[in-house]
């Protein structure tokens, strides 16, 4: 025990928490559970999350590492302070991935945490720009076949009217994107990270990518993971559409019955075509919510789409809620995992601030007790830990260890 959960083990836990019964009726509220997916940006956050998972009867928790956090841990100049004139010859994404997986694996073992799963979060593909001249890779990539296969699938599924019209001109632009040095470099970084971290869950962030290209990209990366790497373990999360940022002026649109039915069919087709086991789409959340900002969950959309995915594919595609910090609640189990990042950054920073503000003269005077490691190893760590406990309790997964062990046959 004390080792990290594999993707198949995490899949087993999710299957045991499916919100629908065998007849696809929604289970009662007291039977439903969501998992907390906590984004880690530094060592102490990782430790806090592992501690939350380890205490008492233990709780399943997903600890997430983004491409951005890995490159910062990896020391990429431009992402962190770097003095002028310093050289850098590493691959920051892969260096950071190795450092993060080594640390969390050691933490899980040290604190005897048996239900910690690692996830890759917000590995964002390059934005598609229709007017951009993409620099091409010298080697063939089969981009034309990928676009044609995607369009043929959508036409056969009767969904061509629900996506952009794939004109020959637009198809050529999609092919240039898929064979570009920019896109292929992203794929290389993602595959390298998957090889190093062996995550239980991996997310491809395709926010803002047009639907046809989104289908093609997600299928391409799924094939690269399953066939190219031979990795049949990791759960892949696919993203359909945009989820938005705090402060943007885009209002969330509630779909009519007809619009919702069409979107549900598209989402089911997305899971079917890409082979993804998790999915994200807009349910009214915003990333990076500030204090007091709350967003209501569109539970009607969630229930309709999640049920339709199972009806059409036979797959329970666990829903990943992005922007969990500002969520007005937890739609247990309809949301498979709720992603929280900003709340932990704020809690840690406020803990530091209050510690320094309590005795500013000692900080300015160089008092070792106020300026030493205690600020990180106690003040910051405890603040993040307390916030994680507060965030996991509404999910119903706190102390769920015995049920998870039973599902896993441990």
N, C-alpha and C positions, 0 to 999 in steps of 0.2 A: 504494500500500500504506500501512499505518499507519492505515487507517480501521477503524471498528468493524464487526464481522460483522452482517449482516442476519439476520432470522429465517429466510429461505429458505436462506441459506448455512449457518446453524447446523443447520437441518433436514437439509441435505445431509450434513453431518458426522455427525449422529446416525444417519441412514439407513445410512451406511457402517460404523457401529459396532453395528448391530443384532446382538443376541446369538444370533439364530437364522439358520440357513441357509434356502434356498428350500423345503426340505421341513419346516421348522420344528423341525429338530433343533438342540439347543444346541451352539454352536461350542465348540471346545476352549478350555481356560482361557488358553492362551498367545495366542489370537487375540482375546480380549475386552478391552475398554477402557472405563473410566468417565471422565467429565469432572469436574474439580473446579469447584464453584460456590462462590465465596468471597464472603461478605457483607462489604460495606464500610460502615464507620460514620464514616470521616473521610478527609481528603485523603491521609494517609500510608499508610493501608491500601490505598487505590486504587492509589497509586504502587507499592507493594510487589507487588501482584498483576499489574500491567502489566509490571513488571520480570521477574517469574517467567515470564510468557508470552513475553517478548521474547528471553530469553537463548538462545544456541546455535542449534539447529535450530528453535526456537520450539515452543510448546506451546499448544494451545487451552485457554482458561480462560473461565469465565463469572463476571463480577463482578456481584454482586447488591445492589440497593438496596431496602430496605423502606420502607413508608409511614412507619414510625417514624423511620428514619434520615433520610429526606428532610425530614420536618417539623423535626427537630432542626437539620439543616444550614440549613433555612429560617428558623430562629430563633423557633419558636413559644413564646411565654411559657407556662410550665407544663411544657414539655418541656425547656427550658434555663433557666439562671439569667437572671432579668430583674429589674432593680431596680424597686422599688415606684413606681408612677406613670408608668411608661413606656407609650407608646402603641404599637400594632401594627395596621397596616391592610393587611397583605399576606395572601396565601394561602400559608401556610408550606409546604404540600405541593408546590405548583407552583413556588414560589421555590426550594425545595431541589432539586426535580427539575431545574430549569434549571441551577443551580450544579453539581450532580453530573455531568450529562451534558456540560457544557462542559469540566469538569476532566478527565474520563476520555477524552474525545475528543482533547483536547490532549495528554494523557499517551501515548495510543496512537500519535499522530503523532510526538511528540518522541522516544520510545524505539523507533520503528519496529516496533511490535508489530502483527502482521497478523491474529492469531487471538483477539482479545478480543471477547467478546459481553456485552452488557448485559442484565441480567434484573431484573424487578420481583419482589420476594420478600415474602411475608407481607403482602399488602394484604388485611387482615382485614375481611370484611363484618361489619356489626353483629350482635351475638348475637340470636338469636330468643328472645323471651320470650312464652310463650303467654298470660299474663295481662296483658300490657302494652297500654295504649291508645295506639296509634301515631298521632302527628300526621300528617295526610294532606297530600299535595301538592294544590294547587288544580287542577292540570291532570290529565286522565285518563292512566293509564299502561297500561291493558289488562291489569292484574294478574290479573283473573279468567280471561281467555283463556289466560294463561301457565300458570296452575295446572291448568286443565282439560286443556290440551294435554299437559302433563307426565304427568298421571295416565292419560290415554288411551294414551300411548306405553308406559307401564309395564304397563298391562293387556294391550295388544296383544302385548307381549314376554313375557307370562306371568310377570311379576316382581312383581305386586302383593302377593304373600304375603311378599316379601323386604323390604318397606318398611313404614312406618307406615300404618295404615288412614286413608285420607283421608275423614273424615266431613265433612258440610257445615259443621259448626262449625269444624273445623280448617282446611278450605279457606278459610273466611272470614278466619281469623287469618293464614294465609299471604298472602292477597290484601292485607290491611291492611299487613303487613310490606313487601311488594313495592311498594306505592304510598306508603310512608311517607316523610316528609321525611328521616329518618335514613338509610334505605337509598339514596334517590335522591341524597343529598349524597355518600355514599360512591362511588356510580357516577360522579358528576360529577368527583370528585377522581381516580378511577382513569383515566377517559377523558382528563382533562386531562394526567395524567402520561404516558399512552401517547402522546398527541400531541406532548408536549415531548421525551420521551426516545427515542421510536421504538425501544423495546427489542426485542431478538431473542426474548426469552422473557418472559412475564408470568404471575404466579401470583395466583390468587384464593384466599385463605385462608378456607375455609368450615368449618373445624374446629368441631365441636359443632352444626352445622346438621343438622336431620333430613333423611333421604335425599330425600324427594319435593321438599322446598324446595330442597335442594342442587342437584338436577337443574334445577329451574326457574331458580334464581339463575345458575348457570353458563351455561345456555343463553341467558338474558337478556343477560348480559354479553358472551358470545361474539358474539351478534347485534349488540350495540352496537358492538363493535370492528370486526367484519367489514362490517356494513351501515352502521351509523351513522357510523363514522369512515372507512369504505372501506379499512380496514387489512387486507390479505390477507397481510401479511408476518409479523407476530408469532406465535410459537408460544405457545399458551395452555395453561397447566397447570391442571388441575382436581383438587380434593382430595375424596376420598371417605372419610368417617369421621374419626376422631381419631388423633393420633399421641402425645400426652401430653407431660408436662413432668417434668424430673428432680425427684425427691423425692415425686412423687404416689404414692399407694398402690395404684394400679390395676395389677394383674398382666396381663402380655401373655398372651392366650389363643391357643393353637395350635388351628387349626380341624380338625375331623374331615374326612374325605374328602368327605362330603356337604355340609358347611358350606362347604368350600373351593370346591367346584364351583358352589354357589349364589352365592358372593361373586364368583367369576370371571365368571359370567354377568352379574351386576349391574355389575361394572366395565366389561365390554365394552359393555354398554348405555349406560353413562355416557359413554364416549368417543363412541359412535355418536350419541347424542342431543345432546350438547353441542358436538361438533366439536372437542374439545380434542385437542392433539397431545402432551401430556404429562400424567402422572397421579401423584398421591401417595395412598398409603393406609398403614395401619399394618403395619409388618413387624418391630416390636419396639424401635424407637428411642425416645429421649426427648430433648426439647429441653433445652439449657442444662446438659449433663452436667458435673459437677465432676471434678476431677483423680482419676484412677483408676477412674472409673465407666465400665464397658463393657457394651454390649448386643449380644447375638447377633442376626444377621440371619436371618430366616425365609426361607431360599432356596427351600424347597419352595413356599411361597406365591408368591414372586416369579416363579419359573419357570412355575407353573401359570397365574397370572393374566396375565402378560405374553404368553405363548403364546396364551391364549384370546382376548385382545384382537385379535391379528392374525388368528386363525382367523375370528372373528365379523365384524370390520370391515375387514380388509385394511390397517389402519393400524398402524404401529409407534408405540405411545404410550410414549415414553421415560419411565422411572420416575424420579421425583425423590425421593431419600432425604433426609428432614428429620432433624435431630439427628445430623449426621455426626460431630460432635466426639466423641461417646461410642460410635461404632460400633466393634465388635470387629474389623472387617475391611472389605474392599471386595469386594462380590460383583460383580466386573467385568462391565460391559455389561448384566447383569440390572438393575443400578442404572445408569440413563443418566447421571445427575449426582448427586454427593453434596454436599449443602449443609453448609458449615462456617462457623460464626460465632464461637461462644464461644471456641474454641481460639485465634483470632487476638486477641480482646480480652484473654484471659489472657496470651498471649505478650507482647503490647505492654506491658501493665501490669507484668508481672514484670520486663521489661527496664528500664523506668523505675525500678522499686523497687530493683533491684540496683545500678543506677547511682547512685542517691541514697544507698543504704545503704553504698556503698563509701567515701563521704567525707561523712558527715552534717554534720560541722563546717563544711565548705566551703559546703554548701547553706544552712545557717543563717547563715553569715557573708556570704552574698551573692556568692560567687565566680561571676563571669560565665561561666566555662567550664563550671561545673557546673549553672548555672541558665539558660543561654542556649538558643538554638535547636537546638544540637547534640543535646539530649535527644530532640527530635522527629525531626530530619532525619537522624540517624545511629542513636542508640540504639533508639528506638521503631521506626523504619523497618526497620532490620536485623533486629530481633527478629521482626517480622511477616513479613518476607521469608523468614527461615529457617524459620519455622513453615509458610509456604505451600509451600516446597520439600519439607518433610517430609510435607506432606499430599498433594501431587500425585504423588509418586513411587509410592505403592502403587496408584494408579489405572491405571497403564500409559500415561498420556497425556503424560508428560514427554518432550519431544523428538519428539512426534508430528507436528510441522509438515509434513514432506515428504509424509506420507500424507494429511494434510488438504488440502494444496495440490493433490495429485493428484485427490482426490475433487471438489474445487471447480473443477478444470480451469484452475488458475492456472499 
